[in-house]
Amino acid sequence: MDRTGVQRRYLPHDFPHWNTVCGYFAKWADEGVLAQLNGLLRQLLREKEGRDAEPPACVIDAQSVKTSTSVPAAGQGIDAGKKIAGRKRSIAADTLGLLLAVLVAAASVQDSVAGTELLDQVAVGHPGIRKAWVGGGCRQHLVEHAATLGIDMEITARKPGNRGFTPIPKRWAVERTYGVRGRVGARGRRVCDHAVHRRGRCFRGSGTRRRSGRGCRAAQVTRV
């Protein structure tokens, strides 16, 4: 996994044929099995760290990434602020950096729009969450939407004048999660064509805190 990102044809020889493994992976991703496994592993890890099984707070962030030539143009966009053409992956993680929800969208989608969809996922899947931290790219209407869900949202941003890498309180956990995904997630550039399978790849291997998808067209914003 560390070396190749687990491309299909690089599976170890003691596994079944790569096409069979890929078929099961797609089926489990479509049925939400990988998300369920991720949830169980997250609960076990939180309890091992002395935390409650269900998190009371989360951190939300978005990252625009370039895509490969195999991704349809209809599912891509341009992030004008970061000058990146591709897709935007938004995630919600607990304060340990463990995944709670994933959203894949075109890079042109504004952070607050993607954040609204992601926040709705969090509210349904983790009703105990009452606090959330988001980046400076989010707008006030996202904070107001969070309030309607009973979540106190706080916008955190880099202090003016800071240069280089500066950890932002609370948000550093989700930044680390992105770092792990970029290192082992098929080298972070190949964003799959099918958003549901992309979610499966995000959840796969995310059960560890320190070490933490190709198919059909995705919509402009795909809730996964």
C-alpha positions as CSV (number, residue, x, y, z in Angstrom):
1,M,0.0,0.0,0.0
2,D,2.8,2.5,0.9
3,R,4.6,1.8,-2.3
4,T,1.9,1.5,-5.0
5,G,-1.4,2.9,-3.5
6,V,-2.8,-0.6,-4.2
7,Q,-3.5,-0.5,-7.9
8,R,-5.7,-3.4,-9.0
9,R,-3.0,-5.4,-10.8
10,Y,-0.4,-4.9,-8.0
11,L,-2.4,-7.1,-5.5
12,P,-0.2,-9.8,-3.8
13,H,-0.3,-13.2,-5.5
14,D,-2.0,-14.8,-2.5
15,F,-5.2,-12.7,-3.2
16,P,-7.8,-13.9,-5.7
17,H,-7.7,-12.5,-9.3
18,W,-7.6,-8.7,-9.3
19,N,-10.8,-8.5,-11.3
20,T,-12.6,-10.5,-8.6
21,V,-11.3,-8.4,-5.8
22,C,-12.3,-5.2,-7.7
23,G,-15.8,-6.6,-8.2
24,Y,-16.2,-7.2,-4.4
25,F,-14.8,-3.8,-3.6
26,A,-17.3,-2.1,-5.9
27,K,-20.2,-4.1,-4.5
28,W,-19.2,-3.4,-0.9
29,A,-18.7,0.3,-1.6
30,D,-22.2,0.5,-3.2
31,E,-23.8,-1.2,-0.3
32,G,-22.0,0.9,2.3
33,V,-20.1,-2.0,3.8
34,L,-16.8,-0.2,3.8
35,A,-18.4,2.8,5.6
36,Q,-19.8,0.5,8.3
37,L,-16.4,-1.1,8.8
38,N,-14.8,2.3,9.1
39,G,-17.4,3.3,11.7
40,L,-16.7,0.2,13.8
41,L,-12.9,0.7,13.6
42,R,-13.3,4.3,14.5
43,Q,-15.3,3.5,17.6
44,L,-12.7,0.9,18.7
45,L,-9.8,3.3,18.2
46,R,-11.6,6.1,20.1
47,E,-12.3,3.9,23.0
48,K,-8.6,2.7,23.0
49,E,-7.6,6.4,23.2
50,G,-9.9,6.8,26.2
51,R,-12.6,8.7,24.3
52,D,-16.3,8.1,23.9
53,A,-17.2,5.8,21.0
54,E,-19.2,8.6,19.3
55,P,-17.4,12.0,18.9
56,P,-19.0,15.2,20.3
57,A,-17.1,17.4,17.8
58,C,-15.7,17.3,14.3
59,V,-13.4,19.2,11.9
60,I,-14.5,19.9,8.3
61,D,-12.1,20.9,5.5
62,A,-11.9,20.8,1.7
63,Q,-9.0,20.2,-0.6
64,S,-8.9,20.7,-4.4
65,V,-6.8,18.2,-6.3
66,K,-5.8,17.7,-10.0
67,T,-7.3,14.7,-11.7
68,S,-6.1,12.2,-14.2
69,T,-7.0,12.3,-17.9
70,S,-9.5,9.4,-17.4
71,V,-11.9,11.6,-15.3
72,P,-14.8,13.0,-17.5
73,A,-14.7,16.8,-17.9
74,A,-18.3,17.0,-16.8
75,G,-17.3,16.0,-13.3
76,Q,-14.5,18.5,-13.0
77,G,-14.2,22.2,-12.4
78,I,-11.7,25.0,-11.7
79,D,-10.9,26.3,-8.2
80,A,-10.3,30.0,-9.0
81,G,-8.7,30.7,-5.7
82,K,-6.1,27.9,-5.8
83,K,-5.8,27.8,-9.6
84,I,-6.5,24.1,-9.7
85,A,-8.6,22.3,-12.3
86,G,-10.0,19.0,-11.0
87,R,-12.1,17.9,-8.1
88,K,-12.7,19.0,-4.5
89,R,-12.7,16.4,-1.8
90,S,-14.4,17.5,1.5
91,I,-14.1,15.5,4.6
92,A,-15.3,15.6,8.2
93,A,-13.1,14.0,10.8
94,D,-13.2,13.8,14.6
95,T,-10.5,15.5,16.7
96,L,-8.3,12.4,16.3
97,G,-8.4,12.7,12.5
98,L,-10.7,9.7,11.9
99,L,-13.1,10.0,9.0
100,L,-16.8,10.7,9.7
101,A,-18.0,11.7,6.2
102,V,-16.7,12.2,2.7
103,L,-18.0,14.3,-0.2
104,V,-16.6,14.5,-3.7
105,A,-17.4,17.4,-6.0
106,A,-16.1,19.5,-8.8
107,A,-13.3,21.9,-7.8
108,S,-15.5,24.8,-8.8
109,V,-18.0,24.1,-6.0
110,Q,-17.6,26.6,-3.2
111,D,-16.5,25.3,0.2
112,S,-19.7,26.4,1.9
113,V,-21.9,24.6,-0.6
114,A,-20.0,21.4,-0.2
115,G,-19.8,22.0,3.6
116,T,-23.6,22.2,3.8
117,E,-24.0,18.7,2.2
118,L,-21.2,17.3,4.4
119,L,-22.7,18.8,7.5
120,D,-26.1,17.2,6.7
121,Q,-24.3,13.8,6.5
122,V,-22.6,14.4,9.8
123,A,-25.9,15.4,11.6
124,V,-27.6,12.3,10.4
125,G,-24.8,9.8,11.0
126,H,-23.5,11.3,14.2
127,P,-26.3,13.1,16.0
128,G,-24.2,13.6,19.1
129,I,-21.9,16.2,17.5
130,R,-22.5,19.6,18.9
131,K,-19.3,21.4,17.9
132,A,-17.6,21.9,14.5
133,W,-14.5,23.7,13.2
134,V,-14.2,24.8,9.6
135,G,-11.7,26.7,7.5
136,G,-11.7,30.4,6.6
137,G,-13.1,29.7,3.1
138,C,-16.5,29.0,4.5
139,R,-19.2,31.7,4.8
140,Q,-21.5,32.8,7.5
141,H,-24.5,31.0,6.0
142,L,-22.8,27.7,6.7
143,V,-22.5,28.7,10.4
144,E,-26.2,29.6,10.4
145,H,-27.1,26.2,8.7
146,A,-25.1,24.4,11.4
147,A,-27.0,26.3,14.1
148,T,-30.3,24.9,12.7
149,L,-28.8,21.4,13.2
150,G,-27.9,22.2,16.8
151,I,-24.1,22.4,16.0
152,D,-22.0,25.3,17.2
153,M,-19.7,26.0,14.3
154,E,-16.5,28.0,14.6
155,I,-14.5,29.4,11.6
156,T,-10.7,29.1,12.1
157,A,-8.2,30.7,9.8
158,R,-4.5,31.3,9.6
159,K,-3.3,34.4,11.4
160,P,-2.4,37.4,9.1
161,G,1.4,37.6,8.5
162,N,2.1,33.9,9.1
163,R,4.2,32.3,6.4
164,G,5.0,28.7,5.6
165,F,3.4,25.8,7.4
166,T,1.6,26.8,10.6
167,P,-0.6,24.3,12.4
168,I,-4.0,25.8,13.0
169,P,-5.6,24.8,16.3
170,K,-8.1,21.9,16.0
171,R,-7.8,21.9,12.2
172,W,-4.4,20.2,12.2
173,A,-6.0,16.8,12.8
174,V,-7.9,17.0,9.5
175,E,-4.9,18.3,7.7
176,R,-2.9,15.2,8.9
177,T,-5.7,13.0,7.5
178,Y,-5.3,14.7,4.1
179,G,-1.6,14.2,4.3
180,V,-2.0,10.4,4.9
181,R,-4.5,10.2,2.0
182,G,-2.1,12.0,-0.3
183,R,0.7,9.7,0.6
184,V,-1.1,6.3,0.3
185,G,-4.3,7.0,-1.7
186,A,-2.9,6.1,-5.1
187,R,-0.6,9.0,-4.7
188,G,-3.4,11.4,-4.2
189,R,-3.8,12.5,-7.8
190,R,-6.0,9.9,-9.4
191,V,-9.5,10.9,-8.4
192,C,-11.8,8.1,-9.6
193,D,-14.7,8.6,-11.9
194,H,-17.3,7.0,-9.6
195,A,-17.8,9.1,-6.4
196,V,-19.2,6.2,-4.4
197,H,-16.1,4.1,-5.1
198,R,-14.0,7.1,-4.3
199,R,-15.6,7.2,-0.9
200,G,-14.8,3.5,-0.5
201,R,-11.1,4.3,-1.1
202,C,-11.2,7.1,1.4
203,F,-12.7,4.8,4.0
204,R,-10.3,1.9,3.2
205,G,-7.3,2.1,5.4
206,S,-8.7,5.1,7.5
207,G,-9.1,2.9,10.6
208,T,-5.7,3.9,11.9
209,R,-5.0,7.4,13.2
210,R,-1.4,7.8,12.1
211,R,-1.7,5.8,8.9
212,S,-4.9,6.8,8.3
213,G,-11.4,5.1,-6.6
214,R,-12.7,4.3,-12.2
215,G,-16.4,3.8,-13.3
216,C,-19.3,6.0,-14.2
217,R,-19.8,9.8,-14.4
218,A,-20.2,11.7,-11.2
219,A,-22.5,14.7,-10.7
220,Q,-21.4,18.3,-10.0
221,V,-21.9,17.6,-6.3
222,T,-22.2,14.0,-5.3
223,R,-23.3,13.1,-1.8
224,V,-21.5,9.9,-0.8
